[in-house]
Amino acid sequence: MTAYAELLETLPEKQETWLVTGVAGFIGSHLAETLLRLGQKVRGLDNFATGDKKNLVDMLAKAGPGRQADFEFMEGDVRSRQTCRDACASVDYVLHQAALGSVPRSLENPLASNETNINGFLNMLDAARADNIRSFVYASSSSVYGDSPDLPKREARTGNPLSPYAVTKAANELYARVFALNYGFRSIGLRYFNVFGERQNPRGPYAAVIPQWFAAALLGGNIYINGDGKTSRDFCFIENCVQANLLAARAATPEAWNRVYNVAAGRNTSLNQLCAMIRREAAAVLPPDHPAGQSSVIHRDFRPGDMRHSLADISLAKRFLGYAPEYALEQGLARCSRWYAEQGNR
Protein backbone atom coordinates (compact mmCIF):
# COMPACT_ATOMS: atom_id res chain seq x y z
CA MET A 1 0.00 0.00 0.00
CA THR A 2 1.35 3.44 -0.89
CA ALA A 3 1.75 6.17 1.72
CA TYR A 4 -1.10 8.10 0.10
CA ALA A 5 -3.46 5.10 -0.01
CA GLU A 6 -2.79 4.55 3.68
CA LEU A 7 -3.48 8.22 4.40
CA LEU A 8 -6.79 8.06 2.53
CA GLU A 9 -7.82 5.16 4.72
CA THR A 10 -6.81 6.72 8.04
CA LEU A 11 -7.94 10.34 7.54
CA PRO A 12 -11.68 9.63 7.94
CA GLU A 13 -11.04 7.99 11.33
CA LYS A 14 -10.71 11.40 13.00
CA GLN A 15 -12.33 14.63 11.90
CA GLU A 16 -9.96 17.59 12.03
CA THR A 17 -10.16 21.16 10.75
CA TRP A 18 -8.20 22.34 7.73
CA LEU A 19 -7.81 25.90 6.50
CA VAL A 20 -7.47 26.19 2.72
CA THR A 21 -6.58 29.68 1.53
CA GLY A 22 -7.41 30.50 -2.07
CA VAL A 23 -10.21 27.95 -1.75
CA ALA A 24 -12.18 29.32 -4.71
CA GLY A 25 -9.19 28.85 -6.97
CA PHE A 26 -8.27 25.91 -9.13
CA ILE A 27 -5.94 24.10 -6.70
CA GLY A 28 -7.64 25.26 -3.50
CA SER A 29 -11.06 23.97 -4.55
CA HIS A 30 -9.63 20.52 -5.35
CA LEU A 31 -7.93 20.36 -1.95
CA ALA A 32 -11.16 21.31 -0.18
CA GLU A 33 -13.21 18.82 -2.20
CA THR A 34 -10.89 15.93 -1.35
CA LEU A 35 -10.78 16.82 2.34
CA LEU A 36 -14.57 17.06 2.56
CA ARG A 37 -14.96 13.69 0.84
CA LEU A 38 -12.60 12.28 3.47
CA GLY A 39 -14.83 13.49 6.30
CA GLN A 40 -12.74 16.48 7.35
CA LYS A 41 -13.93 19.96 8.31
CA VAL A 42 -12.74 22.69 5.93
CA ARG A 43 -12.56 26.43 6.43
CA GLY A 44 -11.98 28.19 3.15
CA LEU A 45 -10.61 31.71 2.69
CA ASP A 46 -10.77 33.67 -0.56
CA ASN A 47 -11.23 37.24 -1.78
CA PHE A 48 -12.23 36.24 -5.35
CA ALA A 49 -9.38 38.24 -6.89
CA THR A 50 -8.60 35.22 -9.05
CA GLY A 51 -10.92 32.56 -7.61
CA ASP A 52 -14.45 31.90 -8.83
CA LYS A 53 -17.65 31.23 -6.88
CA LYS A 54 -18.54 28.59 -9.49
CA ASN A 55 -15.60 26.54 -8.24
CA LEU A 56 -17.10 26.47 -4.76
CA VAL A 57 -20.47 25.33 -6.09
CA ASP A 58 -18.85 22.57 -8.13
CA MET A 59 -16.56 21.59 -5.26
CA LEU A 60 -19.46 21.19 -2.81
CA ALA A 61 -21.54 19.26 -5.33
CA LYS A 62 -18.72 16.78 -5.93
CA ALA A 63 -17.77 16.49 -2.25
CA GLY A 64 -20.89 14.41 -1.73
CA PRO A 65 -24.23 14.65 0.05
CA GLY A 66 -24.18 16.16 3.51
CA ARG A 67 -20.65 17.52 3.21
CA GLN A 68 -21.80 21.15 3.02
CA ALA A 69 -22.23 21.28 6.78
CA ASP A 70 -18.49 20.64 7.20
CA PHE A 71 -17.51 23.59 5.01
CA GLU A 72 -17.17 27.14 6.35
CA PHE A 73 -16.39 29.93 3.91
CA MET A 74 -14.71 33.20 4.87
CA GLU A 75 -14.52 35.98 2.31
CA GLY A 76 -11.36 37.91 3.09
CA ASP A 77 -7.89 38.95 2.00
CA VAL A 78 -4.59 37.55 3.24
CA ARG A 79 -3.19 41.09 3.13
CA SER A 80 -5.23 41.71 6.29
CA ARG A 81 -3.44 40.51 9.44
CA GLN A 82 -6.71 40.26 11.36
CA THR A 83 -8.34 38.20 8.62
CA CYS A 84 -5.44 35.75 8.80
CA ARG A 85 -5.71 35.53 12.59
CA ASP A 86 -9.45 34.90 12.37
CA ALA A 87 -8.99 32.26 9.67
CA CYS A 88 -6.39 30.34 11.69
CA ALA A 89 -8.42 30.22 14.90
CA SER A 90 -9.07 26.63 16.06
CA VAL A 91 -7.54 25.10 12.93
CA ASP A 92 -5.34 21.98 12.87
CA TYR A 93 -3.69 22.34 9.45
CA VAL A 94 -3.16 25.15 6.96
CA LEU A 95 -2.85 24.60 3.21
CA HIS A 96 -1.84 28.04 1.93
CA GLN A 97 -2.63 28.43 -1.76
CA ALA A 98 -3.70 32.09 -1.91
CA ALA A 99 -1.48 34.08 -4.26
CA LEU A 100 -1.44 36.18 -7.38
CA GLY A 101 -0.07 33.67 -9.88
CA SER A 102 1.36 34.17 -13.36
CA VAL A 103 4.74 35.46 -14.47
CA PRO A 104 3.20 37.97 -16.94
CA ARG A 105 0.90 39.36 -14.24
CA SER A 106 3.87 39.96 -11.95
CA LEU A 107 5.80 41.72 -14.72
CA GLU A 108 2.85 44.03 -15.34
CA ASN A 109 2.22 44.76 -11.65
CA PRO A 110 5.10 43.69 -9.38
CA LEU A 111 3.72 45.68 -6.43
CA ALA A 112 0.45 43.76 -6.38
CA SER A 113 2.31 40.45 -6.53
CA ASN A 114 4.54 41.54 -3.67
CA GLU A 115 1.64 42.64 -1.48
CA THR A 116 -0.29 39.38 -1.80
CA ASN A 117 2.48 36.84 -2.28
CA ILE A 118 4.96 38.18 0.27
CA ASN A 119 3.05 40.40 2.72
CA GLY A 120 0.02 38.10 2.60
CA PHE A 121 2.19 35.03 3.02
CA LEU A 122 3.94 36.52 6.05
CA ASN A 123 0.58 37.47 7.59
CA MET A 124 -0.65 33.91 7.21
CA LEU A 125 2.60 32.33 8.40
CA ASP A 126 2.68 34.50 11.52
CA ALA A 127 -1.02 33.89 12.25
CA ALA A 128 -0.50 30.13 11.97
CA ARG A 129 2.48 30.33 14.31
CA ALA A 130 0.56 32.40 16.86
CA ASP A 131 -2.25 29.83 16.85
CA ASN A 132 0.10 26.85 17.18
CA ILE A 133 -1.11 25.28 13.95
CA ARG A 134 0.04 21.66 13.71
CA SER A 135 1.56 22.10 10.26
CA PHE A 136 1.67 24.76 7.56
CA VAL A 137 1.95 23.68 3.93
CA TYR A 138 2.39 26.38 1.33
CA ALA A 139 2.51 26.65 -2.45
CA SER A 140 5.90 27.56 -3.83
CA SER A 141 6.81 27.31 -7.51
CA SER A 142 9.27 25.86 -9.99
CA SER A 143 9.91 29.48 -10.99
CA VAL A 144 12.41 29.73 -8.09
CA TYR A 145 14.86 27.75 -10.23
CA GLY A 146 15.18 30.80 -12.46
CA ASP A 147 18.14 30.75 -14.82
CA SER A 148 19.66 27.56 -13.42
CA PRO A 149 20.49 25.32 -16.42
CA ASP A 150 20.51 22.12 -14.35
CA LEU A 151 18.16 19.33 -15.41
CA PRO A 152 16.47 17.74 -13.63
CA LYS A 153 15.76 20.47 -11.10
CA ARG A 154 16.86 19.50 -7.59
CA GLU A 155 15.67 21.40 -4.53
CA ALA A 156 19.15 22.33 -3.29
CA ARG A 157 20.22 24.12 -6.50
CA THR A 158 18.36 27.23 -7.64
CA GLY A 159 19.38 30.04 -9.96
CA ASN A 160 18.59 33.72 -10.21
CA PRO A 161 14.86 34.56 -10.38
CA LEU A 162 13.62 35.70 -13.78
CA SER A 163 10.42 37.47 -12.71
CA PRO A 164 8.84 39.29 -9.76
CA TYR A 165 6.62 36.24 -9.25
CA ALA A 166 9.68 34.04 -8.83
CA VAL A 167 11.10 36.52 -6.31
CA THR A 168 7.92 36.30 -4.22
CA LYS A 169 8.03 32.51 -4.08
CA ALA A 170 11.73 32.49 -3.18
CA ALA A 171 10.94 34.98 -0.39
CA ASN A 172 8.21 32.65 0.93
CA GLU A 173 10.73 29.85 1.26
CA LEU A 174 13.18 32.13 3.07
CA TYR A 175 10.54 33.30 5.54
CA ALA A 176 9.45 29.72 6.24
CA ARG A 177 13.06 28.73 6.89
CA VAL A 178 13.59 31.66 9.26
CA PHE A 179 10.38 30.85 11.17
CA ALA A 180 11.58 27.29 11.62
CA LEU A 181 14.99 28.46 12.82
CA ASN A 182 13.82 31.15 15.22
CA TYR A 183 10.40 29.95 16.39
CA GLY A 184 10.52 26.21 15.80
CA PHE A 185 7.46 26.53 13.57
CA ARG A 186 6.83 23.56 11.27
CA SER A 187 6.17 24.16 7.59
CA ILE A 188 6.64 22.49 4.22
CA GLY A 189 6.89 24.23 0.86
CA LEU A 190 5.78 22.58 -2.38
CA ARG A 191 7.36 23.74 -5.61
CA TYR A 192 4.58 23.19 -8.13
CA PHE A 193 5.54 22.35 -11.71
CA ASN A 194 2.81 23.37 -14.17
CA VAL A 195 -0.20 21.95 -12.34
CA PHE A 196 -3.23 21.42 -14.58
CA GLY A 197 -6.70 19.92 -14.34
CA GLU A 198 -10.44 20.51 -14.18
CA ARG A 199 -11.63 23.96 -13.04
CA GLN A 200 -8.55 25.68 -14.45
CA ASN A 201 -9.83 28.82 -16.16
CA PRO A 202 -9.16 28.88 -19.93
CA ARG A 203 -10.00 32.57 -20.30
CA GLY A 204 -8.27 35.82 -19.46
CA PRO A 205 -4.81 37.25 -20.12
CA TYR A 206 -3.11 35.05 -17.49
CA ALA A 207 -4.69 31.70 -18.34
CA ALA A 208 -2.32 28.72 -18.29
CA VAL A 209 -1.36 27.00 -21.51
CA ILE A 210 -3.32 23.73 -21.15
CA PRO A 211 -6.77 25.26 -20.53
CA GLN A 212 -6.12 27.89 -23.21
CA TRP A 213 -5.26 25.26 -25.77
CA PHE A 214 -8.17 23.01 -24.86
CA ALA A 215 -10.58 25.92 -25.33
CA ALA A 216 -9.04 26.69 -28.71
CA ALA A 217 -8.99 23.05 -29.82
CA LEU A 218 -12.62 22.45 -28.82
CA LEU A 219 -13.82 25.69 -30.40
CA GLY A 220 -11.67 25.54 -33.52
CA GLY A 221 -9.69 28.66 -32.59
CA ASN A 222 -5.99 29.47 -32.86
CA ILE A 223 -3.46 27.72 -30.63
CA TYR A 224 -0.59 30.10 -29.94
CA ILE A 225 2.84 28.67 -29.10
CA ASN A 226 5.44 31.02 -27.65
CA GLY A 227 8.71 30.45 -29.48
CA ASP A 228 9.65 27.41 -31.54
CA GLY A 229 7.66 24.94 -29.44
CA LYS A 230 10.76 23.12 -28.23
CA THR A 231 10.39 24.69 -24.80
CA SER A 232 9.58 21.90 -22.37
CA ARG A 233 7.74 21.63 -19.08
CA ASP A 234 7.02 19.01 -16.41
CA PHE A 235 3.21 18.97 -16.37
CA CYS A 236 1.59 17.76 -13.16
CA PHE A 237 -2.06 16.69 -12.93
CA ILE A 238 -4.07 18.22 -10.08
CA GLU A 239 -4.65 14.89 -8.30
CA ASN A 240 -0.88 14.51 -7.86
CA CYS A 241 -0.77 18.00 -6.36
CA VAL A 242 -3.56 17.14 -3.88
CA GLN A 243 -1.65 14.02 -2.86
CA ALA A 244 1.51 16.03 -2.13
CA ASN A 245 -0.37 18.56 0.01
CA LEU A 246 -2.07 15.98 2.19
CA LEU A 247 1.06 13.91 2.63
CA ALA A 248 3.04 17.03 3.55
CA ALA A 249 0.46 18.19 6.09
CA ARG A 250 0.43 14.82 7.80
CA ALA A 251 4.17 14.10 7.54
CA ALA A 252 5.05 12.41 10.82
CA THR A 253 8.85 12.36 10.77
CA PRO A 254 10.85 15.45 11.77
CA GLU A 255 13.23 14.78 8.87
CA ALA A 256 10.39 15.68 6.49
CA TRP A 257 9.60 19.02 8.08
CA ASN A 258 10.92 22.45 7.15
CA ARG A 259 11.90 21.49 3.63
CA VAL A 260 10.76 22.34 0.12
CA TYR A 261 9.78 19.61 -2.32
CA ASN A 262 9.26 19.44 -6.06
CA VAL A 263 5.70 18.46 -6.97
CA ALA A 264 5.66 17.18 -10.51
CA ALA A 265 5.39 14.08 -12.66
CA GLY A 266 9.15 13.75 -13.17
CA ARG A 267 8.86 13.88 -16.97
CA ASN A 268 9.12 16.80 -19.37
CA THR A 269 7.13 17.39 -22.54
CA SER A 270 7.75 19.96 -25.26
CA LEU A 271 5.06 22.46 -26.16
CA ASN A 272 4.89 20.99 -29.66
CA GLN A 273 4.25 17.53 -28.18
CA LEU A 274 1.69 18.92 -25.73
CA CYS A 275 -0.13 20.71 -28.55
CA ALA A 276 -0.42 17.51 -30.56
CA MET A 277 -1.72 15.62 -27.52
CA ILE A 278 -4.36 18.24 -26.72
CA ARG A 279 -5.59 18.35 -30.30
CA ARG A 280 -5.84 14.55 -30.25
CA GLU A 281 -7.79 14.52 -26.96
CA ALA A 282 -10.11 17.27 -28.16
CA ALA A 283 -10.86 15.34 -31.34
CA ALA A 284 -11.69 12.27 -29.25
CA VAL A 285 -14.55 14.04 -27.44
CA LEU A 286 -15.95 15.83 -30.49
CA PRO A 287 -18.33 14.12 -32.91
CA PRO A 288 -16.70 12.99 -36.17
CA ASP A 289 -16.23 15.85 -38.66
CA HIS A 290 -17.33 18.39 -36.05
CA PRO A 291 -16.52 21.83 -37.56
CA ALA A 292 -15.26 23.20 -34.25
CA GLY A 293 -12.28 20.86 -34.14
CA GLN A 294 -10.26 22.65 -36.81
CA SER A 295 -7.78 24.63 -34.69
CA SER A 296 -4.73 26.33 -36.21
CA VAL A 297 -1.27 26.46 -34.61
CA ILE A 298 0.52 29.81 -34.68
CA HIS A 299 4.03 30.43 -33.33
CA ARG A 300 4.88 33.82 -31.82
CA ASP A 301 7.76 35.39 -29.88
CA PHE A 302 9.18 33.86 -26.71
CA ARG A 303 7.64 35.30 -23.56
CA PRO A 304 9.85 37.36 -21.19
CA GLY A 305 10.63 35.73 -17.84
CA ASP A 306 10.04 32.16 -19.02
CA MET A 307 12.47 29.31 -18.42
CA ARG A 308 13.47 27.35 -21.52
CA HIS A 309 13.23 23.87 -19.99
CA SER A 310 11.84 22.44 -16.79
CA LEU A 311 12.06 18.92 -15.40
CA ALA A 312 11.74 17.99 -11.74
CA ASP A 313 13.65 15.48 -9.68
CA ILE A 314 10.93 14.19 -7.35
CA SER A 315 13.11 11.78 -5.39
CA LEU A 316 13.14 13.99 -2.27
CA ALA A 317 9.33 14.04 -2.08
CA LYS A 318 9.26 10.29 -2.63
CA ARG A 319 11.79 9.72 0.13
CA PHE A 320 10.43 11.98 2.86
CA LEU A 321 6.72 12.28 2.02
CA GLY A 322 5.99 8.99 0.28
CA TYR A 323 4.86 10.98 -2.78
CA ALA A 324 4.12 8.77 -5.80
CA PRO A 325 2.31 10.57 -8.65
CA GLU A 326 -0.65 8.45 -9.73
CA TYR A 327 -1.58 10.31 -12.91
CA ALA A 328 0.55 10.68 -16.03
CA LEU A 329 0.12 13.62 -18.42
CA GLU A 330 -1.99 11.58 -20.86
CA GLN A 331 -4.45 10.50 -18.16
CA GLY A 332 -4.84 14.05 -16.92
CA LEU A 333 -5.38 15.44 -20.41
CA ALA A 334 -8.07 12.86 -21.10
CA ARG A 335 -9.97 13.95 -18.00
CA CYS A 336 -9.51 17.62 -18.84
CA SER A 337 -10.77 17.13 -22.37
CA ARG A 338 -14.03 15.64 -21.15
CA TRP A 339 -14.45 18.36 -18.52
CA TYR A 340 -13.83 21.29 -20.87
CA ALA A 341 -16.18 19.77 -23.42
CA GLU A 342 -18.89 19.47 -20.75
CA GLN A 343 -18.41 23.14 -19.87
CA GLY A 344 -19.62 24.15 -23.30
CA ASN A 345 -16.31 24.84 -25.04
CA ARG A 346 -17.65 23.04 -28.11
C-alpha positions in Angstrom: 0.0 0.0 0.0 1.3 3.4 -0.9 1.7 6.2 1.7 -1.1 8.1 0.1 -3.5 5.1 0.0 -2.8 4.5 3.7 -3.5 8.2 4.4 -6.8 8.1 2.5 -7.8 5.2 4.7 -6.8 6.7 8.0 -7.9 10.3 7.5 -11.7 9.6 7.9 -11.0 8.0 11.3 -10.7 11.4 13.0 -12.3 14.6 11.9 -10.0 17.6 12.0 -10.2 21.2 10.8 -8.2 22.3 7.7 -7.8 25.9 6.5 -7.5 26.2 2.7 -6.6 29.7 1.5 -7.4 30.5 -2.1 -10.2 27.9 -1.8 -12.2 29.3 -4.7 -9.2 28.9 -7.0 -8.3 25.9 -9.1 -5.9 24.1 -6.7 -7.6 25.3 -3.5 -11.1 24.0 -4.5 -9.6 20.5 -5.3 -7.9 20.4 -1.9 -11.2 21.3 -0.2 -13.2 18.8 -2.2 -10.9 15.9 -1.3 -10.8 16.8 2.3 -14.6 17.1 2.6 -15.0 13.7 0.8 -12.6 12.3 3.5 -14.8 13.5 6.3 -12.7 16.5 7.3 -13.9 20.0 8.3 -12.7 22.7 5.9 -12.6 26.4 6.4 -12.0 28.2 3.1 -10.6 31.7 2.7 -10.8 33.7 -0.6 -11.2 37.2 -1.8 -12.2 36.2 -5.4 -9.4 38.2 -6.9 -8.6 35.2 -9.0 -10.9 32.6 -7.6 -14.5 31.9 -8.8 -17.6 31.2 -6.9 -18.5 28.6 -9.5 -15.6 26.5 -8.2 -17.1 26.5 -4.8 -20.5 25.3 -6.1 -18.8 22.6 -8.1 -16.6 21.6 -5.3 -19.5 21.2 -2.8 -21.5 19.3 -5.3 -18.7 16.8 -5.9 -17.8 16.5 -2.3 -20.9 14.4 -1.7 -24.2 14.6 0.0 -24.2 16.2 3.5 -20.7 17.5 3.2 -21.8 21.2 3.0 -22.2 21.3 6.8 -18.5 20.6 7.2 -17.5 23.6 5.0 -17.2 27.1 6.4 -16.4 29.9 3.9 -14.7 33.2 4.9 -14.5 36.0 2.3 -11.4 37.9 3.1 -7.9 38.9 2.0 -4.6 37.5 3.2 -3.2 41.1 3.1 -5.2 41.7 6.3 -3.4 40.5 9.4 -6.7 40.3 11.4 -8.3 38.2 8.6 -5.4 35.8 8.8 -5.7 35.5 12.6 -9.4 34.9 12.4 -9.0 32.3 9.7 -6.4 30.3 11.7 -8.4 30.2 14.9 -9.1 26.6 16.1 -7.5 25.1 12.9 -5.3 22.0 12.9 -3.7 22.3 9.5 -3.2 25.2 7.0 -2.8 24.6 3.2 -1.8 28.0 1.9 -2.6 28.4 -1.8 -3.7 32.1 -1.9 -1.5 34.1 -4.3 -1.4 36.2 -7.4 -0.1 33.7 -9.9 1.4 34.2 -13.4 4.7 35.5 -14.5 3.2 38.0 -16.9 0.9 39.4 -14.2 3.9 40.0 -11.9 5.8 41.7 -14.7 2.9 44.0 -15.3 2.2 44.8 -11.7 5.1 43.7 -9.4 3.7 45.7 -6.4 0.5 43.8 -6.4 2.3 40.5 -6.5 4.5 41.5 -3.7 1.6 42.6 -1.5 -0.3 39.4 -1.8 2.5 36.8 -2.3 5.0 38.2 0.3 3.1 40.4 2.7 0.0 38.1 2.6 2.2 35.0 3.0 3.9 36.5 6.0 0.6 37.5 7.6 -0.7 33.9 7.2 2.6 32.3 8.4 2.7 34.5 11.5 -1.0 33.9 12.3 -0.5 30.1 12.0 2.5 30.3 14.3 0.6 32.4 16.9 -2.2 29.8 16.9 0.1 26.8 17.2 -1.1 25.3 14.0 0.0 21.7 13.7 1.6 22.1 10.3 1.7 24.8 7.6 1.9 23.7 3.9 2.4 26.4 1.3 2.5 26.7 -2.4 5.9 27.6 -3.8 6.8 27.3 -7.5 9.3 25.9 -10.0 9.9 29.5 -11.0 12.4 29.7 -8.1 14.9 27.8 -10.2 15.2 30.8 -12.5 18.1 30.7 -14.8 19.7 27.6 -13.4 20.5 25.3 -16.4 20.5 22.1 -14.3 18.2 19.3 -15.4 16.5 17.7 -13.6 15.8 20.5 -11.1 16.9 19.5 -7.6 15.7 21.4 -4.5 19.2 22.3 -3.3 20.2 24.1 -6.5 18.4 27.2 -7.6 19.4 30.0 -10.0 18.6 33.7 -10.2 14.9 34.6 -10.4 13.6 35.7 -13.8 10.4 37.5 -12.7 8.8 39.3 -9.8 6.6 36.2 -9.3 9.7 34.0 -8.8 11.1 36.5 -6.3 7.9 36.3 -4.2 8.0 32.5 -4.1 11.7 32.5 -3.2 10.9 35.0 -0.4 8.2 32.7 0.9 10.7 29.9 1.3 13.2 32.1 3.1 10.5 33.3 5.5 9.4 29.7 6.2 13.1 28.7 6.9 13.6 31.7 9.3 10.4 30.9 11.2 11.6 27.3 11.6 15.0 28.5 12.8 13.8 31.1 15.2 10.4 29.9 16.4 10.5 26.2 15.8 7.5 26.5 13.6 6.8 23.6 11.3 6.2 24.2 7.6 6.6 22.5 4.2 6.9 24.2 0.9 5.8 22.6 -2.4 7.4 23.7 -5.6 4.6 23.2 -8.1 5.5 22.4 -11.7 2.8 23.4 -14.2 -0.2 22.0 -12.3 -3.2 21.4 -14.6 -6.7 19.9 -14.3 -10.4 20.5 -14.2 -11.6 24.0 -13.0 -8.6 25.7 -14.4 -9.8 28.8 -16.2 -9.2 28.9 -19.9 -10.0 32.6 -20.3 -8.3 35.8 -19.5 -4.8 37.3 -20.1 -3.1 35.0 -17.5 -4.7 31.7 -18.3 -2.3 28.7 -18.3 -1.4 27.0 -21.5 -3.3 23.7 -21.2 -6.8 25.3 -20.5 -6.1 27.9 -23.2 -5.3 25.3 -25.8 -8.2 23.0 -24.9 -10.6 25.9 -25.3 -9.0 26.7 -28.7 -9.0 23.0 -29.8 -12.6 22.4 -28.8 -13.8 25.7 -30.4 -11.7 25.5 -33.5 -9.7 28.7 -32.6 -6.0 29.5 -32.9 -3.5 27.7 -30.6 -0.6 30.1 -29.9 2.8 28.7 -29.1 5.4 31.0 -27.6 8.7 30.5 -29.5 9.7 27.4 -31.5 7.7 24.9 -29.4 10.8 23.1 -28.2 10.4 24.7 -24.8 9.6 21.9 -22.4 7.7 21.6 -19.1 7.0 19.0 -16.4 3.2 19.0 -16.4 1.6 17.8 -13.2 -2.1 16.7 -12.9 -4.1 18.2 -10.1 -4.7 14.9 -8.3 -0.9 14.5 -7.9 -0.8 18.0 -6.4 -3.6 17.1 -3.9 -1.7 14.0 -2.9 1.5 16.0 -2.1 -0.4 18.6 0.0 -2.1 16.0 2.2 1.1 13.9 2.6 3.0 17.0 3.5 0.5 18.2 6.1 0.4 14.8 7.8 4.2 14.1 7.5 5.1 12.4 10.8 8.9 12.4 10.8 10.9 15.5 11.8 13.2 14.8 8.9 10.4 15.7 6.5 9.6 19.0 8.1 10.9 22.5 7.1 11.9 21.5 3.6 10.8 22.3 0.1 9.8 19.6 -2.3 9.3 19.4 -6.1 5.7 18.5 -7.0 5.7 17.2 -10.5 5.4 14.1 -12.7 9.2 13.8 -13.2 8.9 13.9 -17.0 9.1 16.8 -19.4 7.1 17.4 -22.5 7.8 20.0 -25.3 5.1 22.5 -26.2 4.9 21.0 -29.7 4.3 17.5 -28.2 1.7 18.9 -25.7 -0.1 20.7 -28.5 -0.4 17.5 -30.6 -1.7 15.6 -27.5 -4.4 18.2 -26.7 -5.6 18.3 -30.3 -5.8 14.6 -30.3 -7.8 14.5 -27.0 -10.1 17.3 -28.2 -10.9 15.3 -31.3 -11.7 12.3 -29.2 -14.5 14.0 -27.4 -15.9 15.8 -30.5 -18.3 14.1 -32.9 -16.7 13.0 -36.2 -16.2 15.9 -38.7 -17.3 18.4 -36.1 -16.5 21.8 -37.6 -15.3 23.2 -34.3 -12.3 20.9 -34.1 -10.3 22.7 -36.8 -7.8 24.6 -34.7 -4.7 26.3 -36.2 -1.3 26.5 -34.6 0.5 29.8 -34.7 4.0 30.4 -33.3 4.9 33.8 -31.8 7.8 35.4 -29.9 9.2 33.9 -26.7 7.6 35.3 -23.6 9.8 37.4 -21.2 10.6 35.7 -17.8 10.0 32.2 -19.0 12.5 29.3 -18.4 13.5 27.4 -21.5 13.2 23.9 -20.0 11.8 22.4 -16.8 12.1 18.9 -15.4 11.7 18.0 -11.7 13.7 15.5 -9.7 10.9 14.2 -7.3 13.1 11.8 -5.4 13.1 14.0 -2.3 9.3 14.0 -2.1 9.3 10.3 -2.6 11.8 9.7 0.1 10.4 12.0 2.9 6.7 12.3 2.0 6.0 9.0 0.3 4.9 11.0 -2.8 4.1 8.8 -5.8 2.3 10.6 -8.7 -0.7 8.4 -9.7 -1.6 10.3 -12.9 0.5 10.7 -16.0 0.1 13.6 -18.4 -2.0 11.6 -20.9 -4.4 10.5 -18.2 -4.8 14.0 -16.9 -5.4 15.4 -20.4 -8.1 12.9 -21.1 -10.0 13.9 -18.0 -9.5 17.6 -18.8 -10.8 17.1 -22.4 -14.0 15.6 -21.1 -14.4 18.4 -18.5 -13.8 21.3 -20.9 -16.2 19.8 -23.4 -18.9 19.5 -20.7 -18.4 23.1 -19.9 -19.6 24.2 -23.3 -16.3 24.8 -25.0 -17.6 23.0 -28.1 
